[in-house]
Amino acid sequence: MRIPNIIGWARRLVWLAIVAFALLVAFAWVKPGREDMPWTPLSLSEPIGMSTARKIAALGDDRDQCLALLATSGLEFTPSEPFGADQCRVENAVRAQSGQPLLPLAPASVAPSCPMATGLLIWQTQVVQPEAQEILGAKVRQIETFGSYSCRRMYGRSEGAWSEHATANALDVSGFLLADGRRISVLRDWFGGDEKALFLKRVRDGACELFSTTLSPDYNAAHADHLHLDLADRGAMGWRACR
């Protein structure tokens, strides 16, 4: 009677050893950092990881937590009073102070949701500025936009799903103004085949790691002149659309 029990325990130990070995290999390959771990709080300074996008999107459930986190960044901003109604009700919009370098959105009146502003802040500091310095040899002075809030359904249709713009949970980026005066335009430079086009594609790829949706001129004609970034709620799986 003891022999089957010994064999059973031996099998379990072998399987445990296999699982432990697989986990060690996975950890050695992935080399997880703080932002790869879904249970750690979102950090604005740690390198972007596998769980960063889901943590940013989760801030939509807690306005106070989001505002407190954004305040730790040093960003000078003003929480907006709630506005809109029904599907277009916005209660967590923020407006970055004009002229400050951490989130230089233009026009200065643009007011994305707090989670969106958090994602944009990380994108700007960890993707946009490093890529601008490496590829173009200059800092970005302004991120030019077509705005964040627009009470409408997707593609302006009369019916169907509401756009993330309806709750200021999106931003359309039309271009970048560099510190040396050069302007990078999505419409003019995306298919240019030079360093400006390379920069635009790099910042698009970086945005894909942070936002639920990132759409560029590669997607369709409706996005020929801008990068659409949003934090659509995609459930527990948190899948992302990147094109």
ChimeraX commands (.cxc) that place a marker at each C-alpha (Angstrom):
marker #1 position 0.00,0.00,0.00 radius 0.5
marker #1 position 2.84,2.37,0.64 radius 0.5
marker #1 position 4.42,1.99,-2.80 radius 0.5
marker #1 position 1.56,3.75,-4.70 radius 0.5
marker #1 position 1.65,6.59,-2.17 radius 0.5
marker #1 position 5.40,7.00,-2.60 radius 0.5
marker #1 position 4.99,6.98,-6.39 radius 0.5
marker #1 position 2.23,9.58,-6.15 radius 0.5
marker #1 position 4.31,11.91,-3.99 radius 0.5
marker #1 position 7.30,11.42,-6.28 radius 0.5
marker #1 position 5.19,12.49,-9.25 radius 0.5
marker #1 position 3.98,15.56,-7.41 radius 0.5
marker #1 position 7.54,16.52,-6.50 radius 0.5
marker #1 position 8.63,16.10,-10.10 radius 0.5
marker #1 position 5.81,18.34,-11.31 radius 0.5
marker #1 position 6.60,20.93,-8.64 radius 0.5
marker #1 position 10.24,20.89,-9.69 radius 0.5
marker #1 position 9.22,21.37,-13.34 radius 0.5
marker #1 position 6.91,24.28,-12.47 radius 0.5
marker #1 position 9.57,25.90,-10.26 radius 0.5
marker #1 position 12.14,25.55,-13.01 radius 0.5
marker #1 position 9.74,27.05,-15.58 radius 0.5
marker #1 position 9.07,30.02,-13.29 radius 0.5
marker #1 position 12.78,30.59,-12.76 radius 0.5
marker #1 position 13.38,30.52,-16.51 radius 0.5
marker #1 position 10.47,32.92,-17.09 radius 0.5
marker #1 position 11.70,35.36,-14.44 radius 0.5
marker #1 position 15.25,35.20,-15.78 radius 0.5
marker #1 position 13.99,35.90,-19.31 radius 0.5
marker #1 position 11.46,38.63,-18.49 radius 0.5
marker #1 position 13.54,40.22,-15.71 radius 0.5
marker #1 position 10.42,41.74,-14.13 radius 0.5
marker #1 position 10.55,45.20,-12.66 radius 0.5
marker #1 position 8.10,46.99,-10.40 radius 0.5
marker #1 position 5.77,47.91,-13.25 radius 0.5
marker #1 position 5.60,44.33,-14.50 radius 0.5
marker #1 position 3.91,43.33,-11.25 radius 0.5
marker #1 position 0.12,43.92,-11.24 radius 0.5
marker #1 position -0.06,44.16,-7.42 radius 0.5
marker #1 position 2.36,47.09,-6.97 radius 0.5
marker #1 position 1.06,50.68,-6.98 radius 0.5
marker #1 position 1.59,52.64,-10.18 radius 0.5
marker #1 position 4.88,54.53,-10.24 radius 0.5
marker #1 position 5.35,57.61,-12.41 radius 0.5
marker #1 position 9.12,57.20,-12.50 radius 0.5
marker #1 position 9.73,53.45,-12.82 radius 0.5
marker #1 position 10.30,52.12,-16.36 radius 0.5
marker #1 position 7.14,51.17,-18.25 radius 0.5
marker #1 position 6.24,47.53,-17.62 radius 0.5
marker #1 position 3.68,44.89,-18.56 radius 0.5
marker #1 position 1.14,46.13,-15.99 radius 0.5
marker #1 position 1.57,49.89,-16.39 radius 0.5
marker #1 position -1.31,50.34,-18.85 radius 0.5
marker #1 position -3.78,48.43,-16.66 radius 0.5
marker #1 position -2.73,50.44,-13.60 radius 0.5
marker #1 position -3.28,53.72,-15.47 radius 0.5
marker #1 position -6.73,52.62,-16.66 radius 0.5
marker #1 position -7.65,51.50,-13.11 radius 0.5
marker #1 position -7.22,55.09,-11.88 radius 0.5
marker #1 position -10.56,55.85,-13.51 radius 0.5
marker #1 position -12.25,54.15,-10.56 radius 0.5
marker #1 position -10.73,56.47,-7.94 radius 0.5
marker #1 position -10.58,60.18,-8.70 radius 0.5
marker #1 position -8.94,61.14,-5.39 radius 0.5
marker #1 position -6.23,58.52,-5.78 radius 0.5
marker #1 position -5.51,59.69,-9.30 radius 0.5
marker #1 position -5.28,63.34,-8.33 radius 0.5
marker #1 position -3.01,62.49,-5.38 radius 0.5
marker #1 position -0.70,60.47,-7.60 radius 0.5
marker #1 position -0.57,63.19,-10.24 radius 0.5
marker #1 position 0.27,65.74,-7.53 radius 0.5
marker #1 position 3.39,63.75,-6.59 radius 0.5
marker #1 position 4.79,64.23,-10.10 radius 0.5
marker #1 position 5.45,67.94,-9.67 radius 0.5
marker #1 position 3.03,68.72,-12.50 radius 0.5
marker #1 position 1.29,72.03,-12.02 radius 0.5
marker #1 position -2.37,71.39,-12.81 radius 0.5
marker #1 position -5.88,72.38,-11.85 radius 0.5
marker #1 position -8.74,69.90,-11.38 radius 0.5
marker #1 position -11.73,70.97,-13.45 radius 0.5
marker #1 position -15.24,71.31,-12.09 radius 0.5
marker #1 position -17.53,68.49,-13.29 radius 0.5
marker #1 position -19.21,69.21,-16.61 radius 0.5
marker #1 position -21.43,67.54,-19.19 radius 0.5
marker #1 position -24.33,65.17,-18.60 radius 0.5
marker #1 position -25.34,61.55,-19.07 radius 0.5
marker #1 position -22.85,59.70,-21.30 radius 0.5
marker #1 position -20.84,62.91,-21.58 radius 0.5
marker #1 position -20.48,63.56,-17.87 radius 0.5
marker #1 position -16.86,64.31,-16.88 radius 0.5
marker #1 position -15.93,64.52,-13.20 radius 0.5
marker #1 position -12.17,63.99,-13.19 radius 0.5
marker #1 position -10.74,66.28,-15.87 radius 0.5
marker #1 position -7.52,68.19,-15.17 radius 0.5
marker #1 position -5.84,71.09,-16.92 radius 0.5
marker #1 position -2.06,71.39,-16.92 radius 0.5
marker #1 position -0.70,74.86,-16.32 radius 0.5
marker #1 position 0.49,76.54,-19.51 radius 0.5
marker #1 position 4.24,76.82,-19.95 radius 0.5
marker #1 position 5.29,74.04,-17.55 radius 0.5
marker #1 position 7.49,71.36,-19.13 radius 0.5
marker #1 position 6.09,68.14,-17.63 radius 0.5
marker #1 position 2.95,68.02,-19.77 radius 0.5
marker #1 position 3.15,70.77,-22.41 radius 0.5
marker #1 position -0.19,70.26,-24.13 radius 0.5
marker #1 position -1.40,72.75,-26.72 radius 0.5
marker #1 position -3.82,74.38,-26.69 radius 0.5
marker #1 position -3.43,75.02,-22.97 radius 0.5
marker #1 position -7.20,74.77,-22.50 radius 0.5
marker #1 position -7.26,71.04,-23.24 radius 0.5
marker #1 position -8.42,69.10,-20.17 radius 0.5
marker #1 position -8.12,65.30,-20.35 radius 0.5
marker #1 position -9.32,62.99,-17.60 radius 0.5
marker #1 position -6.94,62.48,-14.69 radius 0.5
marker #1 position -6.01,58.92,-15.75 radius 0.5
marker #1 position -5.41,60.15,-19.29 radius 0.5
marker #1 position -3.20,62.98,-18.00 radius 0.5
marker #1 position -1.26,60.42,-15.93 radius 0.5
marker #1 position -0.66,58.23,-18.97 radius 0.5
marker #1 position 0.33,61.26,-21.03 radius 0.5
marker #1 position 2.77,62.36,-18.36 radius 0.5
marker #1 position 4.52,58.98,-18.39 radius 0.5
marker #1 position 4.46,58.93,-22.20 radius 0.5
marker #1 position 5.95,62.40,-22.40 radius 0.5
marker #1 position 8.76,61.77,-19.93 radius 0.5
marker #1 position 9.66,58.17,-20.81 radius 0.5
marker #1 position 8.90,58.01,-24.53 radius 0.5
marker #1 position 8.44,61.37,-26.27 radius 0.5
marker #1 position 11.37,63.29,-24.81 radius 0.5
marker #1 position 13.94,60.44,-24.98 radius 0.5
marker #1 position 12.98,59.65,-28.59 radius 0.5
marker #1 position 13.10,63.33,-29.56 radius 0.5
marker #1 position 16.57,63.70,-28.08 radius 0.5
marker #1 position 17.86,60.50,-29.71 radius 0.5
marker #1 position 16.34,60.91,-33.17 radius 0.5
marker #1 position 15.94,64.67,-33.59 radius 0.5
marker #1 position 18.56,66.03,-31.18 radius 0.5
marker #1 position 16.13,68.40,-29.48 radius 0.5
marker #1 position 13.54,68.47,-26.72 radius 0.5
marker #1 position 9.81,68.69,-27.36 radius 0.5
marker #1 position 8.44,72.06,-26.26 radius 0.5
marker #1 position 4.78,71.41,-27.05 radius 0.5
marker #1 position 2.54,68.44,-27.77 radius 0.5
marker #1 position 0.01,69.81,-30.23 radius 0.5
marker #1 position -3.49,68.36,-30.02 radius 0.5
marker #1 position -6.96,68.48,-31.53 radius 0.5
marker #1 position -8.39,68.25,-28.03 radius 0.5
marker #1 position -9.65,65.71,-25.55 radius 0.5
marker #1 position -13.35,66.28,-24.84 radius 0.5
marker #1 position -16.09,65.98,-27.43 radius 0.5
marker #1 position -19.60,64.80,-26.58 radius 0.5
marker #1 position -20.15,62.42,-29.49 radius 0.5
marker #1 position -20.35,58.81,-30.54 radius 0.5
marker #1 position -17.49,57.07,-32.32 radius 0.5
marker #1 position -16.71,58.64,-35.71 radius 0.5
marker #1 position -19.49,61.16,-35.12 radius 0.5
marker #1 position -22.22,58.64,-35.88 radius 0.5
marker #1 position -25.82,59.19,-34.79 radius 0.5
marker #1 position -25.93,55.82,-33.03 radius 0.5
marker #1 position -23.58,53.18,-31.69 radius 0.5
marker #1 position -20.85,53.20,-29.07 radius 0.5
marker #1 position -19.85,56.45,-27.43 radius 0.5
marker #1 position -16.38,57.78,-28.11 radius 0.5
marker #1 position -13.85,57.94,-25.27 radius 0.5
marker #1 position -13.71,61.64,-26.14 radius 0.5
marker #1 position -17.20,61.91,-24.64 radius 0.5
marker #1 position -15.66,61.58,-21.18 radius 0.5
marker #1 position -12.31,63.27,-21.91 radius 0.5
marker #1 position -10.72,59.83,-21.70 radius 0.5
marker #1 position -8.87,60.34,-24.98 radius 0.5
marker #1 position -6.53,62.76,-26.72 radius 0.5
marker #1 position -5.82,63.40,-30.39 radius 0.5
marker #1 position -2.19,64.40,-30.97 radius 0.5
marker #1 position -1.60,66.29,-34.22 radius 0.5
marker #1 position 2.10,67.06,-33.88 radius 0.5
marker #1 position 5.04,68.27,-31.83 radius 0.5
marker #1 position 6.89,71.57,-31.59 radius 0.5
marker #1 position 10.59,71.20,-30.78 radius 0.5
marker #1 position 12.64,73.54,-28.64 radius 0.5
marker #1 position 14.64,74.59,-31.72 radius 0.5
marker #1 position 11.49,75.68,-33.56 radius 0.5
marker #1 position 11.01,72.65,-35.81 radius 0.5
marker #1 position 7.48,71.29,-36.06 radius 0.5
marker #1 position 6.66,67.60,-36.52 radius 0.5
marker #1 position 3.26,67.05,-38.14 radius 0.5
marker #1 position 1.45,63.71,-38.22 radius 0.5
marker #1 position -0.31,64.69,-41.45 radius 0.5
marker #1 position 2.80,65.96,-43.23 radius 0.5
marker #1 position 5.56,63.76,-41.83 radius 0.5
marker #1 position 4.13,60.29,-41.07 radius 0.5
marker #1 position 4.96,58.85,-44.48 radius 0.5
marker #1 position 8.02,61.02,-45.05 radius 0.5
marker #1 position 10.58,58.26,-44.63 radius 0.5
marker #1 position 13.01,60.50,-42.69 radius 0.5
marker #1 position 13.88,61.07,-39.04 radius 0.5
marker #1 position 10.60,62.90,-38.44 radius 0.5
marker #1 position 8.62,59.88,-39.60 radius 0.5
marker #1 position 10.81,57.62,-37.47 radius 0.5
marker #1 position 10.15,59.78,-34.42 radius 0.5
marker #1 position 6.39,59.70,-34.96 radius 0.5
marker #1 position 6.35,55.93,-35.30 radius 0.5
marker #1 position 8.52,55.49,-32.21 radius 0.5
marker #1 position 6.23,57.63,-30.05 radius 0.5
marker #1 position 3.22,55.75,-31.48 radius 0.5
marker #1 position 4.83,52.44,-30.51 radius 0.5
marker #1 position 5.59,53.77,-27.03 radius 0.5
marker #1 position 2.00,54.93,-26.61 radius 0.5
marker #1 position 0.84,51.40,-27.38 radius 0.5
marker #1 position 2.46,50.28,-24.12 radius 0.5
marker #1 position 0.48,52.81,-22.07 radius 0.5
marker #1 position -2.96,53.33,-23.57 radius 0.5
marker #1 position -5.88,51.00,-24.30 radius 0.5
marker #1 position -6.12,52.34,-27.84 radius 0.5
marker #1 position -3.44,53.90,-30.03 radius 0.5
marker #1 position -4.43,54.67,-33.63 radius 0.5
marker #1 position -2.30,56.36,-36.28 radius 0.5
marker #1 position -2.40,57.04,-40.04 radius 0.5
marker #1 position -1.53,53.35,-40.48 radius 0.5
marker #1 position -5.05,52.52,-39.24 radius 0.5
marker #1 position -7.35,54.43,-41.61 radius 0.5
marker #1 position -7.92,57.74,-43.38 radius 0.5
marker #1 position -9.85,59.12,-40.40 radius 0.5
marker #1 position -6.56,59.19,-38.49 radius 0.5
marker #1 position -4.40,60.62,-41.27 radius 0.5
marker #1 position -3.66,63.77,-39.31 radius 0.5
marker #1 position -3.39,62.62,-35.71 radius 0.5
marker #1 position -2.57,59.92,-33.19 radius 0.5
marker #1 position -5.63,58.88,-31.23 radius 0.5
marker #1 position -4.85,57.77,-27.66 radius 0.5
marker #1 position -7.48,56.59,-25.19 radius 0.5
marker #1 position -8.08,54.54,-22.04 radius 0.5
marker #1 position -11.13,52.52,-23.05 radius 0.5
marker #1 position -12.23,49.99,-20.44 radius 0.5
marker #1 position -11.43,46.57,-21.87 radius 0.5
marker #1 position -12.16,44.51,-18.77 radius 0.5
marker #1 position -9.91,42.29,-16.72 radius 0.5
marker #1 position -7.85,41.11,-19.68 radius 0.5
marker #1 position -6.89,44.69,-20.51 radius 0.5
marker #1 position -6.14,43.99,-24.18 radius 0.5
marker #1 position -4.83,46.93,-26.20 radius 0.5
marker #1 position -5.49,48.10,-29.77 radius 0.5
marker #1 position -2.35,49.37,-31.49 radius 0.5
marker #1 position -2.18,50.36,-35.13 radius 0.5
marker link #1:1,2 radius 0.2
marker link #1:2,3 radius 0.2
marker link #1:3,4 radius 0.2
marker link #1:4,5 radius 0.2
marker link #1:5,6 radius 0.2
marker link #1:6,7 radius 0.2
marker link #1:7,8 radius 0.2
marker link #1:8,9 radius 0.2
marker link #1:9,10 radius 0.2
marker link #1:10,11 radius 0.2
marker link #1:11,12 radius 0.2
marker link #1:12,13 radius 0.2
marker link #1:13,14 radius 0.2
marker link #1:14,15 radius 0.2
marker link #1:15,16 radius 0.2
marker link #1:16,17 radius 0.2
marker link #1:17,18 radius 0.2
marker link #1:18,19 radius 0.2
marker link #1:19,20 radius 0.2
marker link #1:20,21 radius 0.2
marker link #1:21,22 radius 0.2
marker link #1:22,23 radius 0.2
marker link #1:23,24 radius 0.2
marker link #1:24,25 radius 0.2
marker link #1:25,26 radius 0.2
marker link #1:26,27 radius 0.2
marker link #1:27,28 radius 0.2
marker link #1:28,29 radius 0.2
marker link #1:29,30 radius 0.2
marker link #1:30,31 radius 0.2
marker link #1:31,32 radius 0.2
marker link #1:32,33 radius 0.2
marker link #1:33,34 radius 0.2
marker link #1:34,35 radius 0.2
marker link #1:35,36 radius 0.2
marker link #1:36,37 radius 0.2
marker link #1:37,38 radius 0.2
marker link #1:38,39 radius 0.2
marker link #1:39,40 radius 0.2
marker link #1:40,41 radius 0.2
marker link #1:41,42 radius 0.2
marker link #1:42,43 radius 0.2
marker link #1:43,44 radius 0.2
marker link #1:44,45 radius 0.2
marker link #1:45,46 radius 0.2
marker link #1:46,47 radius 0.2
marker link #1:47,48 radius 0.2
marker link #1:48,49 radius 0.2
marker link #1:49,50 radius 0.2
marker link #1:50,51 radius 0.2
marker link #1:51,52 radius 0.2
marker link #1:52,53 radius 0.2
marker link #1:53,54 radius 0.2
marker link #1:54,55 radius 0.2
marker link #1:55,56 radius 0.2
marker link #1:56,57 radius 0.2
marker link #1:57,58 radius 0.2
marker link #1:58,59 radius 0.2
marker link #1:59,60 radius 0.2
marker link #1:60,61 radius 0.2
marker link #1:61,62 radius 0.2
marker link #1:62,63 radius 0.2
marker link #1:63,64 radius 0.2
marker link #1:64,65 radius 0.2
marker link #1:65,66 radius 0.2
marker link #1:66,67 radius 0.2
marker link #1:67,68 radius 0.2
marker link #1:68,69 radius 0.2
marker link #1:69,70 radius 0.2
marker link #1:70,71 radius 0.2
marker link #1:71,72 radius 0.2
marker link #1:72,73 radius 0.2
marker link #1:73,74 radius 0.2
marker link #1:74,75 radius 0.2
marker link #1:75,76 radius 0.2
marker link #1:76,77 radius 0.2
marker link #1:77,78 radius 0.2
marker link #1:78,79 radius 0.2
marker link #1:79,80 radius 0.2
marker link #1:80,81 radius 0.2
marker link #1:81,82 radius 0.2
marker link #1:82,83 radius 0.2
marker link #1:83,84 radius 0.2
marker link #1:84,85 radius 0.2
marker link #1:85,86 radius 0.2
marker link #1:86,87 radius 0.2
marker link #1:87,88 radius 0.2
marker link #1:88,89 radius 0.2
marker link #1:89,90 radius 0.2
marker link #1:90,91 radius 0.2
marker link #1:91,92 radius 0.2
marker link #1:92,93 radius 0.2
marker link #1:93,94 radius 0.2
marker link #1:94,95 radius 0.2
marker link #1:95,96 radius 0.2
marker link #1:96,97 radius 0.2
marker link #1:97,98 radius 0.2
marker link #1:98,99 radius 0.2
marker link #1:99,100 radius 0.2
marker link #1:100,101 radius 0.2
marker link #1:101,102 radius 0.2
marker link #1:102,103 radius 0.2
marker link #1:103,104 radius 0.2
marker link #1:104,105 radius 0.2
marker link #1:105,106 radius 0.2
marker link #1:106,107 radius 0.2
marker link #1:107,108 radius 0.2
marker link #1:108,109 radius 0.2
marker link #1:109,110 radius 0.2
marker link #1:110,111 radius 0.2
marker link #1:111,112 radius 0.2
marker link #1:112,113 radius 0.2
marker link #1:113,114 radius 0.2
marker link #1:114,115 radius 0.2
marker link #1:115,116 radius 0.2
marker link #1:116,117 radius 0.2
marker link #1:117,118 radius 0.2
marker link #1:118,119 radius 0.2
marker link #1:119,120 radius 0.2
marker link #1:120,121 radius 0.2
marker link #1:121,122 radius 0.2
marker link #1:122,123 radius 0.2
marker link #1:123,124 radius 0.2
marker link #1:124,125 radius 0.2
marker link #1:125,126 radius 0.2
marker link #1:126,127 radius 0.2
marker link #1:127,128 radius 0.2
marker link #1:128,129 radius 0.2
marker link #1:129,130 radius 0.2
marker link #1:130,131 radius 0.2
marker link #1:131,132 radius 0.2
marker link #1:132,133 radius 0.2
marker link #1:133,134 radius 0.2
marker link #1:134,135 radius 0.2
marker link #1:135,136 radius 0.2
marker link #1:136,137 radius 0.2
marker link #1:137,138 radius 0.2
marker link #1:138,139 radius 0.2
marker link #1:139,140 radius 0.2
marker link #1:140,141 radius 0.2
marker link #1:141,142 radius 0.2
marker link #1:142,143 radius 0.2
marker link #1:143,144 radius 0.2
marker link #1:144,145 radius 0.2
marker link #1:145,146 radius 0.2
marker link #1:146,147 radius 0.2
marker link #1:147,148 radius 0.2
marker link #1:148,149 radius 0.2
marker link #1:149,150 radius 0.2
marker link #1:150,151 radius 0.2
marker link #1:151,152 radius 0.2
marker link #1:152,153 radius 0.2
marker link #1:153,154 radius 0.2
marker link #1:154,155 radius 0.2
marker link #1:155,156 radius 0.2
marker link #1:156,157 radius 0.2
marker link #1:157,158 radius 0.2
marker link #1:158,159 radius 0.2
marker link #1:159,160 radius 0.2
marker link #1:160,161 radius 0.2
marker link #1:161,162 radius 0.2
marker link #1:162,163 radius 0.2
marker link #1:163,164 radius 0.2
marker link #1:164,165 radius 0.2
marker link #1:165,166 radius 0.2
marker link #1:166,167 radius 0.2
marker link #1:167,168 radius 0.2
marker link #1:168,169 radius 0.2
marker link #1:169,170 radius 0.2
marker link #1:170,171 radius 0.2
marker link #1:171,172 radius 0.2
marker link #1:172,173 radius 0.2
marker link #1:173,174 radius 0.2
marker link #1:174,175 radius 0.2
marker link #1:175,176 radius 0.2
marker link #1:176,177 radius 0.2
marker link #1:177,178 radius 0.2
marker link #1:178,179 radius 0.2
marker link #1:179,180 radius 0.2
marker link #1:180,181 radius 0.2
marker link #1:181,182 radius 0.2
marker link #1:182,183 radius 0.2
marker link #1:183,184 radius 0.2
marker link #1:184,185 radius 0.2
marker link #1:185,186 radius 0.2
marker link #1:186,187 radius 0.2
marker link #1:187,188 radius 0.2
marker link #1:188,189 radius 0.2
marker link #1:189,190 radius 0.2
marker link #1:190,191 radius 0.2
marker link #1:191,192 radius 0.2
marker link #1:192,193 radius 0.2
marker link #1:193,194 radius 0.2
marker link #1:194,195 radius 0.2
marker link #1:195,196 radius 0.2
marker link #1:196,197 radius 0.2
marker link #1:197,198 radius 0.2
marker link #1:198,199 radius 0.2
marker link #1:199,200 radius 0.2
marker link #1:200,201 radius 0.2
marker link #1:201,202 radius 0.2
marker link #1:202,203 radius 0.2
marker link #1:203,204 radius 0.2
marker link #1:204,205 radius 0.2
marker link #1:205,206 radius 0.2
marker link #1:206,207 radius 0.2
marker link #1:207,208 radius 0.2
marker link #1:208,209 radius 0.2
marker link #1:209,210 radius 0.2
marker link #1:210,211 radius 0.2
marker link #1:211,212 radius 0.2
marker link #1:212,213 radius 0.2
marker link #1:213,214 radius 0.2
marker link #1:214,215 radius 0.2
marker link #1:215,216 radius 0.2
marker link #1:216,217 radius 0.2
marker link #1:217,218 radius 0.2
marker link #1:218,219 radius 0.2
marker link #1:219,220 radius 0.2
marker link #1:220,221 radius 0.2
marker link #1:221,222 radius 0.2
marker link #1:222,223 radius 0.2
marker link #1:223,224 radius 0.2
marker link #1:224,225 radius 0.2
marker link #1:225,226 radius 0.2
marker link #1:226,227 radius 0.2
marker link #1:227,228 radius 0.2
marker link #1:228,229 radius 0.2
marker link #1:229,230 radius 0.2
marker link #1:230,231 radius 0.2
marker link #1:231,232 radius 0.2
marker link #1:232,233 radius 0.2
marker link #1:233,234 radius 0.2
marker link #1:234,235 radius 0.2
marker link #1:235,236 radius 0.2
marker link #1:236,237 radius 0.2
marker link #1:237,238 radius 0.2
marker link #1:238,239 radius 0.2
marker link #1:239,240 radius 0.2
marker link #1:240,241 radius 0.2
marker link #1:241,242 radius 0.2
marker link #1:242,243 radius 0.2
view
